[in-house]
């Protein structure tokens, strides 16, 4: 295994914090599932109030009261813009996690409505995917199959006595569990190679503008149902709609929202 230098400051600590954040969001997403789903998953018969209370306990155990204190390196990196490739994933995840934590806090960890639980769980699944995909890309884990890994990944895997490929498989499994997919310009996407061969300029432009080029949209180009110009028009329209609906959010405010009282 060829070990290469990390491009992120305090990479060891950032990796550790990102894996913890991913696990935390994963636990919260599972706990926030609709009561009907929890009833199906339970090995013993439990009433809805009992399941709501049990899931509330898990949400409370995983609640992040002070993001800056618990995740100082990720917090510093986001604030100062030093989080490397795919930082858009991290920013999206932090923002959505802040919204989810605010909801959980407002409901005092007891969420009864299945509609509200479903919305919260889906939001947390977004967070899980964003954090896992960011970790894969920022630490070059997608190159594990080619026999290379960063120093931070090498140290972590040696401590756990697993290979980088195993860690990659775990994170990709987490993304699969979330139900989300990669953007086609992310190297880990199964459509990346085909899209780079068919529409390299379009793919690069989508990445530079951080547009949500889903694998479904990319597939429509590859199979001839749409062309790059049509998809670009659609993506820019979506981006404009999102921008008009969202309040202005900068890295400092992202972290400030996470330091909940």
PyMOL commands that set and color helices and strands:
alter all, ss='L'
color gray80, all
select helices_A, chain A and resi 11-31+35-41+48-61+67-70+72-80+87-106+114-138+141-146+151-160+164-178+192-198+200-208+215-222+228-245+251-258
alter helices_A, ss='H'
color red, helices_A
select strands_A, chain A and resi 2-4+148-150
alter strands_A, ss='S'
color yellow, strands_A
deselect
rebuild
show_as cartoon
